[in-house]
């Protein structure tokens, strides 16, 4: 037998008392991964800055601060992301660290970490293209429903190519760093005591950053929202949104005393036909009797609301848009068009919240998705008292965004995809709009046959990425047509529904409403990008309503009370919305939510309440869609505080329940 002895691993021959330094193996490994994250974050910021400069959303002078604050936020986020690696490098004994398994574990970690960092570049660019923002609460909401969201992402974006590219970069970068990684195993000289001291320093840095850094001080008090987004870090922003998913409104937003807020809100909703109930009868500050008897006897008409996915006014020709909606326009010619109405938010649940409850859009979550949201005083409360049988009809699975639970718990009979025949065409969001509306007509026919009065919200899905539609429709590409194809197909389905509706014997006594849940996408550099919120609100009942255009500024929260007024119903109300047709031209206002910001607009003034109790007033230029700094408007700012504070309080305290 050979007498040659096997040599121990090189790491075992090294001294064990060398102090820790950046040249030391374990700390060098940590530094390489941390620097890789900083490098990819810098690439992301450069790419988003180039897009923003090209689109005119920022100026060159804004970039130095954005990059300086951004690098700081990237560095801190990198520490958080590398926390697991830091713990492993601290505690792993030398035998495990330098073993074949330990080396392979580190190499695999390098490959997948760098691949993940590179993939984040693509993900952030795609998200920014859609929302002009870093990952925010919208991203958090989407991840709650992975089946719909990830299928939509896979069908809408080149996910496979992005993953393959990211993995290729991860492998290539790790190959280029192979000598540094190998040397890190040979240079493992630090004692556990030295590693513990380094870990304490790491923990101190993390603790200081948690205490002293936030999105607010990183972004600064900048009226240009995009420059703040460029200073942000997508990962940090995502987890910040997740952390603040259930916030105490009074802690983070400017408020008034409860008495002042209630008094101001009562003044805001007061109209000539409303009479507030005395405190001896109710503790609800908005409880009031709405008397529409001066308009004539109640109209027992059927009501059908087509709540259209992403139908912004920018596409509607009769509203000065791009002329993509000939069917909506022909309905508008015989109806009442509210030309100056704004959505309250940027997601479907915000539109549903405003339409049904009239509550202002308090961050971060719409009441549709909040817990304990059943039994609210809402539009169906009044409708049921007036003898209607309210329904909510949706072409997708209503478990998404908690729709079924919300509507079902608030007096609406739910009909979703589960209740419909196997569709001829569908995608991840639901069945094609024309099939949805055919199913809705079947529901309505049965209701009428059973002697029920229709009061229905029909929620469409087709005008949504991945923008796929049935074949053979003139002017609509089945695939690859993008948003324009989505709008054209939605309009086509509305037109077919309208033509079929007119064949029903009960059509003459039907109010048909066409409105959008929100605009198509968020864009612009303002904290509240007002033009992106404009949506149509068209009411068609030619036997009862003369065609007209109403230019009064209004909000989605006013749709419900306006419809009830058109029906000449008198009722007890707790809805914070108002009847637009009873407003004077100067009486209107609109409310908005964008990420953490909330705002009220009256005339050309916009008062914005920010996270961290900030308050500012700006002037809105309708011609350019821009907001410019303006002196504080105390009345508007306090009205905004009252509206949002009370909407939060009434729900949180349970007073908004029936």
C-alpha positions in Angstrom: 0.0 0.0 0.0 1.1 3.5 -0.6 2.3 5.4 2.4 1.4 8.9 0.9 -0.8 10.8 3.2 -3.9 12.8 2.0 -3.4 16.6 2.5 -6.1 18.4 4.4 -8.1 21.1 2.6 -6.2 24.3 2.0 -8.5 26.3 4.2 -7.5 24.0 7.2 -3.8 24.9 6.8 -4.5 28.6 7.1 -4.1 30.4 10.4 -7.3 30.8 12.4 -6.6 34.1 14.1 -6.4 36.5 11.1 -8.7 39.5 11.7 -11.7 40.0 9.4 -11.3 42.5 6.5 -12.8 43.2 3.1 -10.1 41.0 1.6 -11.1 38.1 3.8 -13.0 35.3 2.1 -16.4 35.4 3.7 -16.7 39.2 3.8 -15.6 39.3 0.2 -18.4 36.9 -0.9 -20.9 39.1 0.9 -19.5 42.2 -0.8 -19.7 40.6 -4.2 -23.4 39.8 -3.9 -24.2 43.2 -2.4 -22.3 45.0 -5.2 -24.1 42.8 -7.8 -27.4 44.1 -6.4 -26.2 47.7 -6.5 -25.1 47.3 -10.1 -28.4 45.9 -11.3 -30.3 48.5 -9.3 -28.2 51.2 -11.0 -29.0 49.7 -14.4 -32.7 49.8 -13.5 -32.6 53.4 -12.5 -30.7 54.4 -15.6 -33.3 52.6 -17.8 -36.2 54.2 -16.0 -34.6 57.6 -16.2 -34.1 57.2 -19.9 -37.7 56.3 -20.4 -38.8 59.2 -18.3 -36.6 61.7 -20.1 -37.8 60.4 -23.5 -41.5 60.8 -22.4 -40.9 64.3 -21.0 -41.8 63.2 -17.4 -38.6 64.5 -15.8 -35.8 67.0 -16.6 -32.1 66.4 -16.4 -31.8 68.7 -13.4 -33.9 66.3 -11.3 -31.7 63.3 -11.9 -28.7 64.0 -9.6 -30.8 64.0 -6.4 -32.8 61.0 -7.6 -29.6 59.1 -8.2 -27.9 60.2 -5.0 -30.9 59.2 -2.8 -31.5 56.1 -5.0 -28.0 54.7 -4.4 -28.5 55.1 -0.7 -31.8 53.3 -0.8 -30.3 50.6 -3.1 -27.4 50.1 -0.6 -29.8 49.7 2.3 -32.1 47.3 0.4 -29.1 45.3 -0.7 -28.2 44.8 3.0 -31.7 43.5 3.7 -31.6 41.2 0.7 -28.2 39.8 1.7 -29.3 39.3 5.3 -29.7 35.5 4.9 -26.3 35.2 3.3 -24.8 37.2 6.1 -26.2 34.8 8.7 -24.9 31.8 6.8 -21.4 33.3 6.5 -21.4 34.1 10.2 -22.5 30.8 11.5 -21.3 28.2 9.0 -18.3 26.3 10.5 -15.2 26.1 8.4 -15.7 22.5 7.6 -19.1 23.1 6.0 -18.1 26.4 4.4 -15.0 25.0 2.6 -16.5 21.6 1.8 -17.6 20.6 -1.7 -21.2 21.0 -0.8 -20.5 24.4 0.8 -18.7 25.6 -2.3 -21.4 24.4 -4.6 -24.1 26.1 -2.4 -22.3 29.4 -2.7 -21.8 29.1 -6.5 -25.5 28.2 -7.0 -26.4 31.1 -4.8 -24.3 33.5 -6.9 -26.0 32.3 -10.1 -29.5 32.5 -8.9 -29.0 35.8 -6.9 -27.6 37.6 -9.9 -30.3 36.1 -12.2 -33.0 37.3 -9.8 -31.4 40.8 -9.7 -31.3 40.9 -13.5 -34.9 39.6 -13.8 -36.0 42.4 -11.4 -34.7 44.9 -14.1 -37.2 43.6 -16.6 -40.0 43.3 -14.0 -39.6 46.9 -12.9 -39.4 48.3 -16.4 -42.7 46.5 -17.4 -44.4 47.7 -14.2 -43.2 51.2 -14.7 -44.5 51.2 -18.3 -48.0 50.3 -17.0 -48.1 52.5 -13.8 -45.3 55.1 -14.1 -44.3 53.9 -10.6 -42.0 51.5 -8.8 -43.5 48.4 -7.2 -46.3 49.7 -4.9 -49.4 48.5 -3.2 -50.8 47.5 -6.6 -48.1 44.9 -6.9 -48.9 43.7 -3.4 -52.6 43.3 -4.3 -51.7 41.4 -7.5 -49.6 38.8 -5.7 -52.6 37.9 -3.5 -54.1 36.2 -6.6 -51.1 34.4 -8.2 -53.2 32.3 -10.6 -54.8 35.2 -12.5 -51.8 37.5 -12.1 -49.0 35.2 -13.1 -51.0 33.8 -16.0 -51.7 37.3 -17.2 -48.0 38.2 -16.9 -47.0 35.1 -18.8 -49.5 35.8 -21.6 -48.8 39.6 -21.8 -45.0 39.8 -21.4 -41.9 37.8 -22.8 -41.4 36.1 -19.4 -39.6 33.1 -20.9 -37.0 35.3 -22.7 -36.6 37.4 -19.7 -35.9 34.4 -17.4 -33.5 32.9 -20.0 -31.6 36.1 -20.3 -31.5 36.6 -16.5 -30.2 33.0 -16.0 -27.6 33.5 -18.8 -26.3 36.7 -17.2 -26.2 34.9 -13.8 -24.1 32.1 -15.2 -21.8 34.4 -17.1 -21.3 36.7 -14.2 -20.5 33.8 -11.9 -18.0 32.4 -14.4 -16.3 35.8 -14.7 -16.1 35.9 -10.9 -14.9 32.3 -10.4 -11.4 33.3 -9.4 -12.6 35.7 -6.7 -15.1 33.1 -5.4 -12.4 30.4 -5.4 -10.0 32.7 -3.5 -12.7 33.4 -1.0 -12.6 29.8 0.1 -8.8 29.8 0.3 -8.8 33.0 2.3 -11.2 31.9 5.1 -9.1 33.0 8.0 -11.5 34.8 10.4 -12.4 33.4 13.8 -16.0 33.0 14.9 -15.3 36.0 17.3 -14.3 38.2 14.4 -17.3 37.1 12.3 -19.6 37.8 15.3 -18.2 41.4 15.6 -18.8 41.9 11.8 -22.3 40.5 12.2 -23.0 43.0 15.1 -21.8 45.8 12.8 -24.2 44.5 10.1 -27.1 44.4 12.5 -26.3 47.9 13.7 -26.4 49.2 10.1 -29.7 47.5 9.4 -31.2 48.9 12.7 -30.0 52.4 11.9 -31.5 52.3 8.4 -34.8 51.0 9.7 -35.0 53.9 12.1 -33.7 56.7 9.9 -34.8 55.9 6.3 -38.2 55.9 4.7 -39.7 56.4 1.3 -40.9 59.8 2.3 -37.4 61.2 3.1 -35.8 59.4 0.2 -38.3 60.8 -2.3 -38.5 64.2 -0.8 -41.3 66.7 -1.0 -41.2 66.9 -4.8 -44.2 67.9 -6.9 -42.8 65.8 -9.7 -43.9 62.3 -8.8 -41.7 60.6 -11.3 -38.5 62.0 -9.9 -39.5 60.6 -6.6 -40.2 57.2 -8.2 -36.7 57.3 -9.8 -35.2 57.9 -6.4 -37.1 54.9 -5.0 -36.1 51.2 -5.0 -38.7 48.8 -6.2 -38.0 46.0 -3.6 -38.0 48.5 -0.8 -41.2 50.1 -2.1 -42.9 46.7 -2.4 -42.2 45.7 1.2 -43.0 49.2 2.5 -46.4 48.8 0.9 -46.8 45.4 2.3 -45.9 46.6 5.8 -48.4 49.4 5.6 -51.2 47.3 4.1 -53.4 47.8 7.2 -52.7 51.3 8.5 -54.2 53.5 11.1 -55.4 56.4 8.9 -55.3 59.0 11.7 -51.6 58.2 12.4 -50.4 58.8 8.8 -52.7 61.5 7.3 -53.6 65.0 8.2 -56.9 65.1 10.1 -59.4 67.4 11.8 -61.2 67.0 15.1 -64.1 64.5 14.8 -66.6 67.2 15.3 -65.1 69.5 12.6 -64.8 66.6 10.2 -68.4 65.5 10.6 -69.7 69.1 10.3 -67.6 69.7 7.1 -68.8 66.5 5.5 -72.4 67.3 6.3 -71.9 70.6 4.6 -70.3 68.9 1.6 -73.2 66.5 1.0 -76.0 68.9 1.8 -78.3 69.5 -1.2 -81.6 71.3 -1.5 -83.6 68.1 -1.2 -81.8 66.6 1.8 -82.8 66.8 5.5 -80.4 65.4 8.1 -81.8 63.2 10.8 -81.4 64.5 14.4 -78.7 63.0 16.7 -81.5 61.7 18.9 -82.5 59.3 16.0 -79.0 58.2 14.8 -75.3 58.5 15.6 -74.4 58.5 11.9 -73.4 62.1 10.9 -74.6 61.7 7.2 -78.0 60.0 7.9 -80.4 62.1 6.0 -83.7 61.9 4.1 -83.4 62.5 0.4 -86.6 63.8 -1.0 -87.0 63.6 -4.8 -90.8 64.0 -4.8 -90.5 67.4 -6.5 -89.3 65.5 -9.7 -92.5 63.5 -9.9 -93.7 60.0 -8.9 -91.1 57.3 -8.6 -90.0 55.6 -11.8 -90.0 51.8 -11.4 -87.5 51.3 -14.2 -85.0 48.5 -14.7 -81.4 49.6 -14.1 -78.4 48.0 -15.9 -75.0 49.4 -15.2 -72.2 48.2 -17.6 -69.1 48.8 -15.5 -66.4 48.6 -18.2 -62.9 47.5 -17.6 -60.3 50.3 -18.2 -62.7 52.5 -20.3 -61.2 55.9 -20.0 -62.7 59.0 -21.6 -59.6 59.3 -23.8 -61.0 56.6 -26.1 -64.6 57.8 -26.3 -65.3 60.0 -29.3 -68.3 61.8 -27.9 -66.2 62.9 -25.0 -63.4 64.3 -27.2 -61.4 61.1 -27.2 -59.8 59.0 -29.9 -63.0 57.8 -31.6 -62.6 54.1 -30.8 -66.2 53.7 -29.4 -68.8 54.2 -32.1 -71.4 52.1 -30.2 -70.9 53.9 -26.9 -71.2 57.1 -28.9 -74.5 56.2 -30.4 -75.8 55.3 -27.0 -74.6 58.7 -25.8 -76.3 60.6 -28.5 -79.7 59.5 -27.1 -78.6 59.7 -23.4 -77.4 61.9 -20.7 -73.6 62.3 -20.9 -71.7 63.5 -17.8 -68.6 64.9 -19.4 -66.5 65.8 -16.4 -66.6 62.7 -14.2 -63.5 61.2 -12.6 -62.8 57.7 -11.3 -61.7 57.6 -7.7 -58.8 55.2 -8.2 -56.8 53.1 -10.6 -58.1 49.6 -9.9 -61.4 47.9 -10.5 -62.1 47.5 -6.7 -61.9 51.3 -6.4 -64.6 51.7 -9.0 -66.8 49.1 -7.3 -66.3 50.8 -4.0 -67.2 54.2 -5.3 -70.2 53.0 -7.3 -71.8 50.9 -4.5 -70.8 52.7 -1.2 -70.0 56.2 -2.3 -67.1 56.1 0.2 -64.0 58.1 -0.7 -60.9 56.0 -1.7 -59.0 55.7 1.6 -55.5 54.1 1.3 -54.3 51.5 1.0 -57.2 49.1 0.4 -60.7 49.5 -1.1 -63.5 48.3 1.2 -64.3 45.6 -1.4 -61.2 43.8 -0.1 -61.2 44.8 3.6 -62.3 42.4 6.3 -65.7 43.1 8.0 -67.1 44.7 4.9 -70.4 42.9 4.9 -73.8 44.6 5.7 -72.7 48.1 4.6 -75.2 50.7 3.7 -74.8 50.8 0.0 -76.6 51.3 -3.3 -78.3 47.9 -3.0 -79.7 48.9 0.4 -81.8 51.6 -1.2 -82.6 49.5 -4.3 -83.9 46.6 -2.2 -86.1 49.0 -0.2 -87.5 50.2 -3.5 -88.5 46.7 -4.5 -85.5 45.8 -6.7 -83.6 42.5 -6.8 -80.0 43.6 -7.2 -77.5 41.4 -9.0 -73.7 41.5 -9.7 -72.7 39.7 -12.9 -69.1 39.0 -13.6 -67.5 37.1 -16.4 -64.5 35.9 -14.3 -64.2 34.0 -11.1 -65.5 36.4 -8.4 -63.2 35.1 -5.8 -60.6 37.4 -7.4 -60.3 40.6 -5.4 -62.9 39.4 -3.0 -65.7 40.5 -5.3 -68.2 37.7 -4.6 -67.8 38.0 -0.8 -68.3 41.8 -1.0 -71.3 41.9 -3.2 -72.8 38.7 -1.7 -72.4 40.2 1.8 -74.0 43.5 0.8 -77.3 42.5 -0.7 -76.4 41.6 -4.3 -77.1 38.2 -5.8 -73.8 37.2 -7.4 -73.6 35.5 -10.9 -70.0 34.8 -12.0 -68.3 32.4 -14.4 -69.1 29.4 -12.3 -72.8 30.0 -13.0 -72.4 30.4 -16.8 -72.2 27.8 -19.6 -68.9 26.7 -21.0 -67.7 29.7 -23.0 -66.7 29.7 -26.6 -63.8 32.1 -25.8 -62.1 33.1 -22.6 -58.7 34.0 -21.1 -57.4 34.1 -17.6 -59.6 37.1 -16.6 -62.9 35.7 -17.8 -65.2 34.9 -20.7 -65.4 37.2 -23.7 -67.5 40.4 -23.1 -70.2 39.5 -25.7 -70.8 36.1 -24.0 -70.9 37.8 -20.6 -73.6 40.1 -21.8 -75.5 37.3 -23.4 -75.5 35.5 -20.0 -76.6 38.8 -18.4 -79.5 39.1 -20.7 -80.6 35.5 -19.8 -80.5 36.5 -16.1 -82.5 39.6 -16.8 -85.1 37.8 -18.9 -85.7 35.3 -16.0 -85.9 38.2 -13.5 -88.6 39.9 -15.5 -90.5 36.6 -16.1 -90.4 36.1 -12.3 -91.8 39.6 -11.7 -88.5 41.1 -10.4 -87.2 44.6 -11.1 -83.7 44.6 -12.5 -80.9 46.5 -10.7 -77.6 45.1 -11.9 -73.9 45.8 -12.2 -72.3 43.9 -15.0 -68.5 43.9 -14.8 -66.6 43.3 -18.0 -63.0 41.9 -18.3 -61.9 41.8 -22.0 -60.3 45.2 -22.2 -57.3 44.0 -20.2 -53.9 42.5 -20.9 -53.2 40.0 -22.5 -55.8 41.6 -25.0 -57.0 38.4 -26.6 -60.4 38.2 -28.4 -62.5 35.9 -30.5 -61.5 35.7 -34.2 -63.3 37.3 -37.1 -64.4 40.7 -35.6 -63.9 43.6 -38.0 -61.3 46.0 -36.7 -60.3 43.8 -33.7 -57.1 41.8 -33.9 -57.6 38.5 -32.1 -54.0 38.8 -30.7 -51.4 41.5 -30.6 -53.7 44.4 -31.1 -53.0 45.8 -27.6 -55.2 48.4 -25.8 -56.8 49.8 -29.0 -58.1 46.3 -29.8 -59.3 45.9 -26.3 -61.3 49.1 -26.5 -62.7 48.3 -29.9 -63.8 44.8 -28.7 -65.4 46.2 -25.6 -67.3 48.7 -27.7 -68.3 45.9 -30.1 -69.7 43.8 -27.2 -71.6 46.8 -25.8 -73.1 47.5 -29.3 -74.3 43.8 -29.6 -75.8 44.0 -26.1 -77.6 47.2 -26.8 -79.1 45.9 -30.0 -80.3 42.7 -28.3 -81.6 44.7 -25.3 -83.8 46.8 -27.7 -85.6 43.6 -28.8 -86.8 42.9 -25.2 -90.4 43.9 -24.4 -89.1 45.5 -21.2 -86.5 47.7 -22.9 -88.6 50.8 -23.0 -88.6 50.9 -19.2 -84.9 50.3 -18.8 -82.1 52.7 -17.7 -78.8 51.6 -19.4 -75.7 53.0 -17.9 -72.2 52.8 -19.4 -69.2 53.8 -17.3 -65.6 52.9 -16.7 -64.2 51.3 -13.5 -61.0 53.4 -14.0 -58.9 54.8 -16.8 -56.7 52.6 -19.1 -53.4 53.3 -17.3 -51.6 55.7 -15.0 -49.2 58.1 -16.6 -47.8 61.6 -15.9 -45.5 63.2 -13.4 -48.0 64.7 -11.1 -48.7 63.3 -7.7 -52.3 62.9 -8.8 -52.3 62.4 -12.6 -55.8 63.8 -13.1 -56.3 63.2 -16.9 -55.8 59.4 -16.4 -58.9 59.3 -14.1 -61.5 60.7 -16.5 -64.1 58.1 -17.3 -67.5 58.2 -19.2 -70.8 58.2 -17.3 -73.6 57.8 -19.8 -77.3 57.2 -18.8 -79.6 56.0 -21.6 -83.4 55.9 -21.1 -84.8 57.8 -24.1 -88.4 57.3 -23.1 -87.8 59.2 -19.8 -84.5 61.2 -20.1 -84.0 63.8 -22.7 -80.5 63.8 -24.3 -78.1 66.3 -22.7 -74.5 66.9 -21.8 -73.8 67.7 -18.1 -70.4 69.4 -17.6 -70.5 69.6 -13.8 -67.3 68.3 -12.1 -68.2 65.1 -10.3 -66.8 61.8 -9.1 -67.6 58.1 -9.2 -68.9 58.4 -5.7 -71.8 60.5 -7.1 -73.0 57.9 -9.6 -75.3 56.0 -7.2 -77.1 59.0 -5.8 -77.5 60.5 -9.3 -79.1 57.3 -10.6 -81.5 57.2 -7.6 -82.5 60.8 -8.4 -83.2 59.9 -12.0 -85.6 57.2 -10.7 -87.3 59.9 -8.6 -86.8 57.8 -5.5 -87.0 59.3 -2.0 -85.0 57.4 0.6 -83.0 57.5 3.7 -79.3 57.8 2.9 -75.9 57.4 4.4 -74.0 57.6 1.1 -71.3 60.4 1.0 -72.1 60.9 -2.7 -74.5 63.5 -4.2 -76.9 63.8 -7.1 -74.9 65.5 -9.9 -78.1 66.9 -11.5 -78.9 68.9 -8.3 -75.4 70.5 -8.2 -74.7 74.0 -9.4 -71.9 74.4 -11.9 -69.5 75.6 -9.2 -70.6 73.0 -6.6 -68.9 69.9 -8.0 -65.7 68.2 -6.7 -63.9 64.9 -7.3 -61.9 62.7 -5.1 -58.8 60.6 -6.0 -56.5 57.9 -4.7 -53.1 57.3 -6.2 -50.8 54.9 -4.3 -50.5 56.6 -0.9 -51.7 60.0 -2.0 -55.4 61.1 -1.8 -56.8 64.3 -3.1 -59.9 66.4 -3.7 -60.4 68.7 -6.8 -62.7 71.6 -6.9 -62.6 73.9 -9.9 -59.0 74.0 -11.0 -57.6 73.5 -7.5 -56.4 70.1 -6.2 -55.6 69.5 -2.5 -53.4 66.5 -2.0 -53.0 64.7 1.4 -49.8 62.6 1.5 -48.6 59.8 3.7 -46.8 61.4 6.6 -49.4 64.1 7.1 -48.3 66.3 4.2 -50.8 68.7 2.7 -50.4 70.7 -0.5 -52.5 72.6 -3.0 -51.9 72.7 -6.7 -53.5 74.3 -9.8 -54.7 71.9 -12.5 -54.3 73.0 -16.1 -56.9 71.1 -18.1 -55.3 72.0 -21.4 -52.0 70.4 -20.6 -53.0 68.0 -17.8 -50.3 69.4 -15.5 -50.4 70.4 -11.9 -48.5 73.5 -10.7 -47.7 74.5 -7.2 -50.2 77.0 -5.7 -50.7 78.7 -2.4 -52.5 76.7 0.3 -56.3 76.6 -0.1 -57.4 76.1 3.5 -61.0 75.5 2.7 -60.3 72.8 0.1 -57.6 71.2 2.2 -59.9 70.9 5.2 -62.8 69.6 3.1 -60.4 66.9 1.7 -59.4 66.0 5.3 -63.0 65.7 6.3 -64.0 63.6 3.3 -61.3 61.0 3.6 -61.1 61.0 7.4 -64.8 60.4 7.8 -64.9 57.7 5.0 -62.2 55.9 7.0 -63.9 56.4 10.3 -67.4 55.4 9.3 -66.2 52.1 8.0 -63.6 51.4 10.7 -66.1 52.1 13.5 -68.9 50.0 11.9 -71.2 53.0 11.6 -71.5 52.5 7.9 -73.3 49.2 8.4 -77.0 49.0 7.6 
